[in-house]
Amino acid sequence: MDKQSSSIGNTKVMATIAVMTALTCIFGPLSIPIGPIPISLTPFCVFFSVYVLGMKKGTIAVLLYLLIGLSGVPVFSGFTAGPAKLFGPTGGYLIGFILMALISGYFIDKFPGKYVIQFSGMLLGLFALYALGTFWLAYSAGMTLQAAFAAGVAPFILLDVLKLVLSMALGTQIRHRLGAAGFAVWA
């Protein structure tokens, strides 16, 4: 591969990561408050990003999203931002998106076309997000684990699984079309 082809490939990768980060920044703040943890589109965006980009690049998109929010741009649920949000009682769920991206992305990358295994891996990533978020919420808010689970996980399980399935359905189509257009950025 010559230098020009390599730089074009790098530009495609950076642009696609930027688009996925931007989608998360746009849809992440849209939320419905139902308690300490709102219903948010962020899990869908993270799943979708990782499905389209793969584990490494999808995780980079998630990290960029978190850094943008940490810097003060209101991209977290409810148009919030900053260190107080990222490290506050619900911050474990935000940080948990990194684990979710790594675990989900691993299964997506290692088992292409094996949708049941990918689904199982993405579900495992979701449970890792729930575990980290629940433990942090319980610790930082002085709640029992049961109370933190009831507030931060129980109301979201079915909806988050639907987000996972939708991200797989859309991600499969987008990934196929990007590949056909020469934008196989997950490779």
C-alpha positions in Angstrom: 0.0 0.0 0.0 1.5 3.3 -1.0 1.6 6.4 1.3 -1.4 8.1 -0.4 -3.6 5.0 -0.1 -2.7 4.7 3.5 -3.6 8.3 4.3 -6.9 8.0 2.4 -7.6 4.9 4.5 -6.8 6.7 7.7 -9.0 9.6 6.7 -11.9 7.2 6.1 -11.4 5.6 9.5 -11.1 9.0 11.3 -14.2 10.3 9.5 -16.3 7.2 10.4 -15.2 7.4 14.0 -16.1 11.1 14.1 -19.5 10.4 12.6 -20.3 7.7 15.2 -19.0 10.0 18.0 -21.2 12.8 16.6 -24.3 10.5 16.5 -23.7 9.6 20.1 -23.3 13.3 21.0 -26.5 14.2 19.2 -28.7 11.3 20.4 -27.1 10.7 23.9 -28.6 13.9 25.5 -32.1 13.0 24.4 -33.6 11.3 27.5 -36.7 10.7 29.5 -36.2 11.1 33.3 -37.8 8.3 35.2 -35.6 8.4 38.3 -31.9 8.7 39.0 -31.1 7.0 35.7 -33.1 8.3 32.6 -34.1 6.4 29.6 -31.5 7.3 27.0 -30.5 6.5 23.4 -26.8 6.3 24.5 -26.8 2.5 24.8 -28.2 2.2 21.3 -25.5 4.6 19.9 -22.7 2.7 21.7 -23.9 -0.7 20.4 -24.4 0.8 16.9 -21.0 2.4 16.9 -19.2 -0.8 17.9 -21.2 -2.8 15.4 -20.3 -0.5 12.6 -16.7 0.2 13.6 -15.6 -2.9 15.4 -14.1 -3.2 18.9 -11.1 -0.9 18.8 -12.5 1.9 16.7 -15.9 1.7 18.3 -14.3 2.0 21.7 -12.4 5.0 20.5 -15.7 6.6 19.5 -17.1 6.0 23.0 -14.0 7.4 24.6 -14.2 10.5 22.5 -17.9 10.9 23.5 -17.0 10.7 27.1 -14.1 13.1 26.7 -16.4 15.6 25.0 -18.8 15.4 27.9 -16.0 15.6 30.4 -14.8 18.8 28.8 -18.2 20.4 29.4 -20.1 20.0 26.2 -23.6 18.9 27.2 -23.7 15.5 25.5 -24.8 13.3 28.4 -28.4 12.5 29.2 -30.5 15.5 29.8 -28.0 17.8 28.2 -25.6 17.5 31.1 -21.8 17.4 31.1 -18.6 17.8 33.2 -16.7 15.9 35.8 -19.5 16.1 38.3 -21.7 14.1 35.9 -19.1 11.7 34.7 -17.9 10.9 38.3 -21.2 11.4 40.1 -23.7 8.7 41.2 -24.7 7.9 37.6 -21.2 8.1 36.2 -20.6 4.4 36.6 -23.0 3.8 33.7 -21.2 6.3 31.6 -17.8 4.7 32.3 -19.5 1.3 31.8 -20.0 2.2 28.2 -16.3 1.6 27.7 -16.6 -2.0 29.1 -19.8 -2.5 27.0 -18.0 -1.4 23.9 -14.9 -3.6 24.5 -16.9 -6.8 25.3 -19.6 -6.3 22.6 -17.0 -5.4 20.0 -14.9 -8.4 20.8 -17.8 -10.7 20.0 -18.8 -8.7 16.9 -15.2 -8.9 15.6 -14.4 -12.5 16.5 -17.7 -14.0 15.3 -18.7 -12.2 12.0 -22.1 -13.4 10.7 -22.8 -15.5 13.9 -25.6 -13.4 15.1 -26.6 -15.5 18.1 -23.0 -15.4 19.5 -22.8 -11.6 18.7 -26.1 -11.1 20.5 -24.8 -13.1 23.5 -21.6 -11.1 23.6 -23.4 -7.8 23.3 -25.8 -8.9 26.1 -22.7 -9.7 28.2 -21.4 -6.2 27.5 -24.7 -4.8 28.6 -24.5 -6.7 31.9 -21.0 -5.5 32.5 -22.3 -1.9 32.0 -25.2 -2.7 34.5 -22.8 -4.2 37.0 -20.3 -1.3 37.0 -23.1 1.3 37.0 -25.0 -0.4 39.8 -22.0 -0.8 42.1 -21.0 2.8 41.5 -24.5 4.1 42.1 -24.9 2.1 45.3 -21.5 3.3 46.6 -21.7 7.0 45.6 -25.4 7.5 46.5 -25.3 5.4 49.7 -27.8 2.9 48.4 -28.1 -0.8 48.9 -27.2 -2.9 45.8 -30.9 -3.9 45.6 -32.0 -0.3 45.6 -29.4 0.7 43.0 -30.4 -2.3 40.8 -34.1 -1.4 41.1 -33.3 2.2 40.1 -30.6 1.7 37.5 -31.2 -1.6 35.9 -34.6 -3.2 36.3 -36.6 -0.5 34.4 -34.2 -0.6 31.5 -33.5 -4.3 30.7 -36.2 -4.9 28.1 -35.7 -1.5 26.4 -32.0 -2.0 26.3 -32.3 -5.4 24.8 -34.5 -3.9 22.1 -31.9 -1.2 21.5 -29.3 -4.0 21.2 -31.4 -5.9 18.6 -32.1 -2.7 16.6 -28.4 -1.8 16.6 -27.6 -5.2 15.3 -30.2 -5.0 12.5 -29.1 -1.5 11.4 -25.4 -2.1 12.1 -25.4 -5.2 9.8 -26.9 -3.2 7.0 -24.6 -0.2 7.4 -21.5 -2.4 7.8 -22.5 -4.3 4.6 -23.0 -1.0 2.7 -19.8 0.5 4.0 -17.9 -2.6 3.0 -19.4 -2.5 -0.5 -18.4 1.1 -0.8 -14.8 0.4 0.2 -15.2 1.8 3.8 -14.4 -1.4 5.7 -13.1 0.5 8.7 -13.5 -2.4 11.1 -10.8 -4.4 9.4 
